[in-house]
Amino acid sequence: MATLTDRLPENVAGRYYVDSSCIDCDQCRALAPEFFVRHEDSGLSYLQRQPETAEDIARVEDILNTCATASIGNDGA
């Protein structure tokens, strides 16, 4: 489970985030490149845009639930 205290500083402000347990597998970026991007120096993913619509939230939640390392968090859950 992602930990808010390990939230990467590159994440845009908001309830969803990626923490430091990310292993650069590329799954979230491949599934939702409009939300998740790769930090060039660390190689880790981070959230560049928070989902706003119900459809976008459902999409990010699906990706959160399939993250192999549980590195994606929702601090509003």
Backbone as numpy.savetxt, mean C-alpha at the origin, in Angstrom:
# Nx Ny Nz CAx CAy CAz Cx Cy Cz
0.51 -8.61 9.46 -0.32 -7.44 9.46 0.56 -6.20 9.46
0.24 -5.25 8.61 0.99 -4.00 8.53 0.90 -3.26 9.87
1.96 -2.55 10.18 2.04 -1.83 11.44 2.17 -0.34 11.17
1.27 0.43 11.75 1.26 1.86 11.53 2.59 2.51 11.94
3.21 2.01 12.98 4.49 2.59 13.41 5.62 2.31 12.42
5.42 1.32 11.53 6.42 1.00 10.50 6.03 1.55 9.13
5.04 2.41 9.12 4.57 3.03 7.87 5.73 3.76 7.19
5.89 3.50 5.89 6.95 4.17 5.14 6.62 5.65 4.97
7.60 6.53 5.13 7.33 7.98 5.05 6.92 8.45 3.66
7.18 7.66 2.63 6.82 8.06 1.27 5.32 7.99 0.99
4.58 7.24 1.81 3.14 7.12 1.62 2.46 8.48 1.70
1.49 8.70 0.83 0.69 9.90 0.90 -0.16 9.81 2.18
-0.47 10.94 2.75 -1.26 10.96 3.98 -2.63 10.32 3.74
-3.10 9.59 4.74 -4.41 8.97 4.66 -4.43 7.62 5.34
-5.55 6.94 5.26 -5.75 5.72 6.02 -5.00 4.51 5.50
-4.73 4.44 4.18 -4.01 3.29 3.62 -2.53 3.61 3.50
-1.71 2.57 3.67 -0.26 2.77 3.63 0.43 1.42 3.40
1.71 1.50 3.07 2.58 0.32 3.00 3.62 0.50 4.09
3.94 -0.60 4.79 4.95 -0.50 5.84 6.27 -1.13 5.40
7.23 -1.12 6.29 8.59 -1.55 5.96 8.75 -3.05 5.78
7.70 -3.83 5.94 7.80 -5.27 5.70 7.66 -5.63 4.22
7.45 -4.63 3.37 7.35 -4.84 1.92 8.63 -5.50 1.41
8.46 -6.45 0.46 9.62 -7.16 -0.10 9.82 -6.87 -1.59
9.15 -5.84 -2.11 9.30 -5.45 -3.51 8.87 -6.56 -4.47
7.76 -7.22 -4.17 7.29 -8.31 -5.04 6.58 -7.77 -6.28
6.14 -6.52 -6.27 5.51 -5.85 -7.41 4.02 -6.17 -7.57
3.45 -6.99 -6.72 2.05 -7.38 -6.89 1.11 -6.18 -6.82
1.23 -5.35 -5.80 0.31 -4.22 -5.66 0.49 -3.23 -6.81
1.72 -3.02 -7.22 1.98 -2.08 -8.33 1.44 -2.62 -9.65
1.51 -3.92 -9.84 0.99 -4.52 -11.07 -0.53 -4.46 -11.10
-1.16 -4.64 -9.95 -2.62 -4.66 -9.89 -3.25 -3.26 -9.84
-2.54 -2.31 -9.28 -3.11 -0.96 -9.14 -2.01 0.10 -9.21
-1.42 0.28 -10.39 -0.33 1.25 -10.52 -0.76 2.70 -10.30
-2.04 2.96 -10.34 -2.49 4.32 -10.07 -2.46 4.64 -8.57
-2.36 3.61 -7.73 -2.27 3.81 -6.29 -0.88 3.51 -5.73
-0.26 2.44 -6.21 1.01 1.97 -5.65 2.15 2.20 -6.63
3.26 2.72 -6.12 4.46 2.94 -6.93 5.67 2.42 -6.16
6.79 2.33 -6.86 8.03 1.82 -6.27 8.97 2.97 -5.96
9.48 2.98 -4.76 10.49 3.97 -4.37 11.81 3.53 -5.01
12.38 4.35 -5.83 13.57 3.98 -6.59 14.78 3.62 -5.73
14.96 4.30 -4.62 16.13 4.03 -3.78 15.96 2.77 -2.93
14.81 2.64 -2.28 14.60 1.49 -1.38 14.06 0.27 -2.11
13.38 0.48 -3.23 12.75 -0.62 -3.95 11.42 -1.02 -3.37
10.98 -0.38 -2.32 9.73 -0.74 -1.67 8.56 0.03 -2.28
7.39 -0.59 -2.19 6.18 0.07 -2.68 5.68 1.08 -1.65
4.95 2.05 -2.13 4.25 2.97 -1.25 3.00 3.47 -1.96
2.09 4.04 -1.20 0.84 4.54 -1.75 1.04 5.98 -2.21
0.81 6.21 -3.50 0.98 7.56 -4.04 -0.33 8.34 -4.06
-1.45 7.62 -3.92 -2.77 8.27 -3.95 -3.72 7.43 -3.11
-4.50 8.08 -2.26 -5.49 7.37 -1.46 -6.74 7.11 -2.31
-7.37 5.94 -2.12 -8.61 5.69 -2.84 -9.72 6.59 -2.29
-10.60 7.05 -3.17 -11.67 7.95 -2.73 -13.06 7.38 -2.99
-13.25 6.74 -4.12 -14.57 6.21 -4.43 -14.74 4.83 -3.79
-15.97 4.40 -3.68 -16.25 3.06 -3.12 -15.57 1.98 -3.95
-15.55 2.16 -5.26 -14.90 1.19 -6.15 -13.39 1.15 -5.91
-12.77 2.32 -5.77 -11.33 2.38 -5.51 -10.99 1.80 -4.14
-11.80 2.08 -3.15 -11.57 1.53 -1.81 -11.67 0.02 -1.84
-12.67 -0.51 -2.53 -12.81 -1.97 -2.64 -11.60 -2.57 -3.34
-11.09 -1.91 -4.34 -9.92 -2.40 -5.07 -8.68 -2.44 -4.17
-8.43 -1.36 -3.45 -7.27 -1.32 -2.55 -7.45 -2.34 -1.42
-8.65 -2.51 -0.92 -8.91 -3.52 0.12 -8.63 -4.92 -0.41
-9.00 -5.21 -1.65 -8.70 -6.51 -2.24 -7.19 -6.74 -2.31
-6.46 -5.73 -2.71 -5.00 -5.84 -2.79 -4.42 -5.99 -1.40
-4.92 -5.24 -0.44 -4.48 -5.37 0.95 -4.65 -6.82 1.43
-5.79 -7.41 1.11 -6.09 -8.77 1.56 -5.29 -9.85 0.85
-4.69 -9.54 -0.28 -3.90 -10.54 -1.01 -2.40 -10.31 -0.91
-1.98 -9.28 -0.19 -0.55 -8.98 -0.05 0.12 -10.14 0.68
1.11 -10.72 0.03 1.79 -11.91 0.57 2.47 -11.66 1.90
2.92 -10.44 2.14 3.61 -10.13 3.38 2.76 -9.28 4.33
1.51 -9.04 3.97 0.60 -8.22 4.78 1.23 -6.86 5.09
1.84 -6.28 4.08 2.55 -4.99 4.24 1.67 -3.78 3.99
0.45 -4.00 3.54 -0.45 -2.89 3.27 -1.41 -2.76 4.44
-1.51 -1.54 4.97 -2.35 -1.33 6.13 -3.47 -0.37 5.87
-4.43 -0.41 6.77 -5.59 0.48 6.77 -5.75 0.94 8.21
-5.32 2.15 8.53 -5.38 2.59 9.91 -6.77 3.06 10.31
-7.73 2.95 9.41 -9.11 3.28 9.74 -9.94 2.04 10.00
-9.30 0.86 9.92 -10.05 -0.38 10.10 -10.14 -0.77 11.56
